[in-house]
Amino acid sequence: MARPVERILVIKLSALGDFVLALAAMKKIRAAHPKAHITLLTTPPFEALAKICPYFNAVDTGGRPESFSEWIALRQRIKAAGYARVYDLQTSAHSNRIFQALRPGPPPWSGVALGCSMPHRNPLRNSMHTLERQADQLMYAGIWDDAPTEAGSAPPPDLSWVLKSTPAQRPVPGSNRPRPYVMLVPGGAEHRPEKRWPVERYSELARILYSRGFDVVIIGGPKESELAHAIQRAVPRARDLTGRTDFASIAMLGAKATLAIGNDTGPLHLAAAGGAPAIVLFSRASDPKLSAPRGRVAILRAENLSDLPVAQVAQAANSLAPQVSAAP
C-alpha cells in the first residue's frame, strides 16, 4: 500500500520585499521535503508569482481573513488538509492568530506563535537580517543543520526559475541592437514618503544615465505614473512601465538590466533577485542590516533622503555600470 503524500504548509502573506527574501527559505523547505505536497498560504498580490514558483504544489490566497466566516473557512481548510508541518515565515501577530485558531490540536508548527511545537527561540532573531533569521528558524526546525546564520552569510534568493517560466521579451524596443538599460524604481508605499528619494533627483539622475549611453526604464505601480511622467519630462525617451508589469516580469527585467536604482521597496528587491546590480537608497526609516537585498548591491544611506546628492548616486552607478557611449 502506497504511503500517503506528506502535506506541508508555508505561510508568507506580505510584503513584496519580504516575500522575495523568503524565497530562499522556501527553496530550502522544498529541498527538505522533495516529495511533499506543499501549499503556500499567502494573499492575492502574490498568487501569479507563487503559481510559477517550483517550490509549491498549490497556492491559497485566503491568508488574511476578515470576516468570522472567512476565519472559520481558513481553519477548516487547514484542519482538513492534515498538514505534517507548518512553516510560518510571516511570524507576525496575524500568523499567531492563525495558529491559535487551530487549537485544540494545532499541526506541528515552526515559528514564534505561543505554544507552537518548533519555536524559533533565538533571542537575537529580531536583530538578524531576514535571510539569516529565516535560515536560523529552519535550523531550529531541524531541516538546515549548516544554516548560514552569521551576519551577511546567507545567499540571496534564487529567481532563475522566473527566467525559465517567462517568455523572453525585449523591454525596450528600438534598433536591432538596443542600448543597455537602467531600471529606476522611484516609488514605494504611499504611507511611507520618508522612504522616497525626491523625484526631481531621479529626473536629474536619469539625464546623467541617458547621457552615458543607457536607456531608462521606470518601474512602479499604477499610482506612480506621475513619478514616471516627471522623469520623462527630463528624459523624453525614458520608458514608463508603471502599472504594466507583474512581479514575474519585474524579475525578468532585472535579469536583463545593466543596473537597477531605487528606494527600499519591493520591486527593487525583485530586480536585484532577478540578477540586476542594484543601488538601494535607505533613509532612517528602515535598516539595511535587517532587510536589504543581497547580491551585487550598493547601499546608500541618508537620514533624510532629500539630503542624498545626485552626484553620490551617479558615482555609485558609474562604479557598478561604467559608461557605455554618448547618447545620440
C-alpha positions as CSV (number, residue, x, y, z in Angstrom):
1,M,0.0,0.0,0.0
2,A,1.4,3.4,-1.0
3,R,2.3,5.7,1.8
4,P,0.2,8.9,1.9
5,V,1.9,12.0,0.5
6,E,3.3,14.3,3.2
7,R,1.5,17.7,3.2
8,I,3.3,20.9,4.2
9,L,2.0,24.4,4.6
10,V,4.2,27.5,4.2
11,I,2.9,30.9,5.4
12,K,4.1,34.1,3.8
13,L,1.5,36.9,3.4
14,S,3.4,40.1,2.6
15,A,5.1,42.4,1.8
16,L,6.8,42.1,-1.6
17,G,10.4,42.7,-0.4
18,D,9.9,40.3,2.5
19,F,8.3,37.8,0.2
20,V,11.2,37.9,-2.2
21,L,13.7,37.4,0.6
22,A,11.6,34.5,2.0
23,L,12.1,32.6,-1.3
24,A,15.5,31.5,0.0
25,A,13.8,29.7,2.9
26,M,11.1,28.4,0.7
27,K,13.7,26.8,-1.6
28,K,15.2,25.1,1.5
29,I,11.8,23.8,2.6
30,R,11.2,22.3,-0.8
31,A,14.7,20.6,-0.7
32,A,13.9,19.2,2.8
33,H,10.6,17.8,1.6
34,P,11.2,16.9,-2.1
35,K,8.2,14.6,-2.4
36,A,5.7,16.5,-0.3
37,H,2.7,18.4,-1.5
38,I,3.5,21.9,-0.4
39,T,0.8,24.6,-0.2
40,L,1.7,28.3,0.2
41,L,-0.8,30.4,2.3
42,T,-0.5,33.9,1.0
43,T,-2.5,36.9,-0.3
44,P,-3.8,37.7,-3.8
45,P,-1.0,40.0,-4.9
46,F,1.5,37.1,-4.8
47,E,-0.7,34.5,-6.5
48,A,0.7,34.7,-10.0
49,L,4.4,34.7,-8.9
50,A,3.7,31.8,-6.5
51,K,2.0,29.7,-9.1
52,I,5.1,29.6,-11.3
53,C,7.4,29.0,-8.4
54,P,8.7,25.4,-8.3
55,Y,8.6,25.2,-4.6
56,F,4.8,24.9,-4.3
57,N,2.1,22.5,-5.5
58,A,-0.8,24.7,-4.5
59,V,-1.4,28.4,-3.6
60,D,-4.1,29.5,-1.1
61,T,-4.6,33.3,-1.2
62,G,-7.0,33.4,1.7
63,G,-4.3,34.1,4.3
64,R,-5.8,37.3,5.6
65,P,-9.5,36.5,6.5
66,E,-11.5,39.5,7.6
67,S,-15.0,38.2,8.5
68,F,-15.8,35.5,11.0
69,S,-16.9,33.1,8.3
70,E,-13.6,33.6,6.4
71,W,-11.7,32.7,9.6
72,I,-13.9,29.6,10.0
73,A,-13.3,28.6,6.4
74,L,-9.5,29.1,6.8
75,R,-9.5,27.0,9.9
76,Q,-11.4,24.2,8.2
77,R,-9.1,24.2,5.2
78,I,-6.0,23.8,7.4
79,K,-7.6,21.2,9.7
80,A,-8.9,19.2,6.7
81,A,-5.5,19.2,5.0
82,G,-3.8,17.3,7.8
83,Y,-0.5,19.1,7.4
84,A,2.5,17.3,8.7
85,R,4.3,20.6,9.3
86,V,3.6,24.3,9.0
87,Y,6.5,26.7,8.4
88,D,5.4,30.2,9.4
89,L,7.7,32.6,7.6
90,Q,5.4,35.6,8.4
91,T,6.0,35.3,12.2
92,S,3.6,38.1,12.9
93,A,0.7,38.7,15.2
94,H,-1.6,37.7,12.4
95,S,0.0,34.4,11.8
96,N,0.0,33.8,15.6
97,R,-3.8,34.3,15.4
98,I,-4.0,31.6,12.7
99,F,-2.1,29.2,15.0
100,Q,-4.3,29.9,18.0
101,A,-7.4,29.5,15.8
102,L,-6.3,25.9,15.1
103,R,-6.5,24.9,18.8
104,P,-7.0,22.3,20.1
105,G,-4.5,20.1,18.3
106,P,-2.7,22.5,16.0
107,P,-0.3,20.9,13.5
108,P,3.5,20.8,14.1
109,W,4.4,24.5,13.7
110,S,7.7,26.3,13.1
111,G,7.7,29.9,14.0
112,V,7.2,32.1,17.1
113,A,3.5,31.5,17.8
114,L,2.9,31.0,21.5
115,G,2.7,27.3,22.2
116,C,4.0,26.1,18.8
117,S,5.9,22.8,18.7
118,M,9.0,24.1,16.9
119,P,9.6,27.6,18.3
120,H,12.4,29.8,17.0
121,R,13.8,30.7,20.4
122,N,16.9,32.7,19.3
123,P,16.7,35.9,21.4
124,L,18.6,37.8,18.7
125,R,16.1,36.9,15.9
126,N,14.7,40.5,15.7
127,S,18.2,41.9,15.1
128,M,19.0,39.5,12.3
129,H,18.7,40.1,8.6
130,T,15.6,38.3,7.2
131,L,17.8,35.8,5.3
132,E,19.8,34.8,8.3
133,R,16.8,34.9,10.6
134,Q,14.8,32.5,8.5
135,A,17.8,30.2,7.9
136,D,18.1,30.1,11.7
137,Q,14.4,29.4,12.1
138,L,14.8,26.4,9.7
139,M,17.8,25.2,11.7
140,Y,15.7,25.2,14.9
141,A,13.0,23.3,12.9
142,G,15.6,20.6,12.2
143,I,15.9,20.9,8.4
144,W,19.0,23.1,7.9
145,D,21.9,21.8,10.1
146,D,24.5,24.1,8.5
147,A,22.3,27.1,8.1
148,P,24.2,30.4,7.3
149,T,23.4,32.5,10.3
150,E,26.3,34.8,10.6
151,A,25.6,38.3,9.5
152,G,25.9,38.6,5.8
153,S,26.5,34.9,5.2
154,A,23.1,33.8,3.8
155,P,22.9,33.8,0.0
156,P,20.3,35.8,-1.9
157,P,17.1,34.2,-3.2
158,D,17.4,32.3,-6.5
159,L,14.9,33.5,-9.1
160,S,16.4,31.6,-12.1
161,W,13.1,29.7,-12.3
162,V,11.4,33.0,-13.3
163,L,13.6,33.2,-16.4
164,K,12.6,29.7,-17.4
165,S,8.9,30.2,-17.0
166,T,8.5,33.7,-18.5
167,P,8.7,34.2,-22.3
168,A,11.7,36.2,-23.5
169,Q,10.9,39.8,-24.4
170,R,12.7,42.9,-25.3
171,P,11.6,45.5,-22.8
172,V,13.0,48.5,-24.7
173,P,12.1,48.3,-28.4
174,G,14.1,50.2,-31.0
175,S,17.1,49.2,-33.1
176,N,18.2,45.7,-33.7
177,R,20.9,46.3,-31.1
178,P,19.1,48.2,-28.3
179,R,21.1,50.2,-25.8
180,P,21.6,48.7,-22.3
181,Y,19.0,49.9,-19.8
182,V,18.8,51.0,-16.2
183,M,15.7,50.4,-14.2
184,L,14.5,53.2,-11.9
185,V,12.2,52.4,-9.0
186,P,11.2,55.9,-7.7
187,G,8.1,54.9,-5.8
188,G,7.2,53.0,-2.7
189,A,4.5,52.7,-0.1
190,E,2.2,55.8,-0.1
191,H,2.2,55.9,3.7
192,R,6.0,56.0,3.8
193,P,7.0,59.1,1.9
194,E,10.2,59.3,4.0
195,K,11.5,56.2,2.2
196,R,11.4,58.0,-1.2
197,W,14.2,60.0,-2.8
198,P,12.7,63.1,-4.4
199,V,11.5,62.6,-8.0
200,E,13.5,65.7,-9.1
201,R,16.7,63.8,-8.1
202,Y,15.6,60.8,-10.1
203,S,15.0,63.1,-13.1
204,E,18.4,64.6,-12.8
205,L,20.0,61.1,-12.5
206,A,18.0,59.9,-15.5
207,R,19.5,62.7,-17.6
208,I,23.0,61.7,-16.5
209,L,22.4,58.0,-17.2
210,Y,21.0,58.7,-20.6
211,S,23.9,60.8,-21.5
212,R,26.2,57.9,-20.5
213,G,24.5,55.7,-23.1
214,F,21.8,54.0,-21.1
215,D,18.1,53.7,-21.8
216,V,15.9,54.3,-18.8
217,V,13.0,52.1,-17.8
218,I,10.7,53.2,-14.9
219,I,9.0,50.6,-12.8
220,G,6.2,51.0,-10.3
221,G,2.6,50.6,-9.5
222,P,-0.3,52.4,-11.4
223,K,-0.3,55.2,-8.8
224,E,3.3,56.0,-9.5
225,S,2.7,57.0,-13.1
226,E,3.1,60.7,-12.2
227,L,6.6,60.0,-11.0
228,A,7.4,58.4,-14.3
229,H,5.9,61.3,-16.2
230,A,8.1,63.7,-14.2
231,I,11.2,61.7,-15.2
232,Q,10.1,61.6,-18.8
233,R,10.0,65.4,-18.9
234,A,13.7,65.3,-18.2
235,V,14.3,62.3,-20.5
236,P,11.5,62.0,-23.1
237,R,12.8,58.6,-24.3
238,A,12.5,57.1,-20.9
239,R,10.0,54.2,-20.9
240,D,7.2,54.3,-18.5
241,L,6.2,50.7,-17.3
242,T,4.4,51.8,-14.2
243,G,1.3,49.7,-13.7
244,R,2.3,47.5,-16.6
245,T,4.4,44.8,-15.0
246,D,3.6,41.9,-12.8
247,F,6.1,40.5,-10.3
248,A,7.5,37.9,-12.7
249,S,8.1,40.5,-15.4
250,I,9.9,42.8,-13.0
251,A,12.3,39.9,-12.1
252,M,12.8,39.3,-15.8
253,L,13.6,42.9,-16.5
254,G,16.0,42.8,-13.6
255,A,17.7,39.8,-15.1
256,K,18.4,41.7,-18.3
257,A,19.1,45.2,-16.8
258,T,22.5,46.7,-16.6
259,L,21.6,48.3,-13.3
260,A,18.6,49.0,-11.0
261,I,18.3,52.0,-8.8
262,G,15.6,52.8,-6.4
263,N,14.1,53.2,-3.0
264,D,13.9,50.5,-0.4
265,T,10.8,48.9,-1.9
266,G,9.6,45.5,-3.1
267,P,10.1,45.9,-6.9
268,L,13.8,46.7,-6.3
269,H,14.1,43.5,-4.3
270,L,12.7,41.7,-7.2
271,A,15.0,43.3,-9.7
272,A,18.0,42.5,-7.5
273,A,16.9,38.9,-7.0
274,G,16.4,38.7,-10.8
275,G,20.1,39.4,-11.2
276,A,20.4,43.2,-11.7
277,P,23.3,45.0,-10.0
278,A,21.4,47.4,-7.7
279,I,21.7,50.6,-5.8
280,V,19.3,50.9,-2.9
281,L,18.5,54.2,-1.2
282,F,17.8,54.0,2.5
283,S,16.6,56.7,4.9
284,R,16.5,56.5,8.6
285,A,13.0,54.9,8.2
286,S,14.5,51.4,7.6
287,D,17.6,49.5,8.4
288,P,19.5,47.7,5.6
289,K,21.1,45.4,8.2
290,L,17.7,43.8,8.6
291,S,16.1,43.8,5.1
292,A,18.4,45.0,2.3
293,P,18.5,42.9,-0.9
294,R,21.6,40.7,-1.4
295,G,23.8,40.2,-4.5
296,R,25.7,42.9,-6.4
297,V,24.1,45.6,-4.2
298,A,25.3,49.0,-3.1
299,I,23.6,50.6,-0.2
300,L,23.4,54.4,0.0
301,R,22.1,55.9,3.2
302,A,21.0,59.4,4.4
303,E,19.0,60.3,7.5
304,N,16.7,62.2,5.1
305,L,16.7,61.1,1.5
306,S,16.2,64.6,0.4
307,D,19.8,65.2,1.6
308,L,21.3,62.5,-0.6
309,P,23.0,64.2,-3.6
310,V,22.6,63.1,-7.1
311,A,26.3,63.1,-7.6
312,Q,26.8,60.4,-5.0
313,V,24.2,58.1,-6.6
314,A,25.6,58.8,-10.1
315,Q,29.1,57.9,-8.8
316,A,27.8,54.6,-7.4
317,A,26.1,53.9,-10.7
318,N,29.3,54.5,-12.6
319,S,31.1,52.0,-10.4
320,L,28.5,49.3,-11.0
321,A,27.8,50.1,-14.6
322,P,30.6,52.1,-16.4
323,Q,29.6,54.5,-19.2
324,V,28.6,52.8,-22.5
325,S,28.7,55.6,-25.0
326,A,27.5,59.1,-25.6
327,A,23.8,59.4,-26.4
328,P,22.9,60.4,-29.9
